[in-house]
Amino acid sequence: MAQGKNSKIANLRSFDERPLHFGFLIGINTMDFRVYNSGVTPPSDPDGNLYYADVLDLTPGLNIGIVSSYKLRENLNLRFLPGISFGQRNMTYIKYDKDGNFLEREESFKIKSTFLEFPLLLKYNAFRMHNAKPYLIGGFNTRYDLAKDKQDKLLLTSLDGYLEFGAGFDFYLTYFRLSVEARMSIGLADMLNHDGTGEPGDEVYTEALDKLKSRIFSLTFYFE
């Protein structure tokens, strides 16, 4: 009877009353581009061929960081989650002749990114259901790419701002709170450096594009 009675006692009953708490996070991500092709023949291609680019497959990456959470009011927290994330996009170009006939699909090449990121997010909590609680989250994230100068064929800009939104669940365990969160990041800036890599033969890959906008999906686990 005592065991049955104790099982109904909520874990970490005063956790949400603390104005400030900290933790760490680890997660996985997939990075993507929204590709805007120019639709015109690159000036550097003497044969007049057309090039269309796309990201055909997604590769998992890793993100880690620390958690600082401040209680603004009941059910609303301000969260600062600085960290670092690693990932890549596999870009493929499809080549057509000037009459629109398919010529070839080039082998994919990797665009790797190492982001320093500084998300500032608002977390809206639903009411707690014993030892679990759903929530919504949204805000702004600034990312700086440390790997922007180490690319083949394309060169990216280093800085971008992202609108972020997502949802998750808090689970109150015996000694800590575990949160599982899915979040989408939509880049606002054109990530393509239109000056190109400066390497001979790479010009066509930049000229075939109008702009690139970043998109990132992440599944993150928080330990607080």
Helices and strands as residue ranges (DSSP letters): H 2-6, G 15-17, E 20-37, E 50-58, E 60-73, E 76-80, E 83-96, E 102-105, E 109-125, E 132-145, E 159-172, E 177-187, H 203-207, E 209-223
